[in-house]
């Protein structure tokens, strides 16, 4: 299991080093979900890949405006 805080800190460092604006890990999850859905990946499979297996949470990422 990955330590979330360690993951978040490392990811933030990489994003900032690339000159990008840090918007948190959920922004990346949103982008990933949108891309996978556009590629025809099922909601169930996206949920599993995101690591929570709850489709209603994945729907949150698809509904974000």
Secondary structure, 3 states (H helix, E strand, C coil): CCCHHHHHHHHHHHHHHCCCCCCCHHHHHHHHHHHHHHCCCCHHHHHHHHCCCCHHHHHHHHHCC
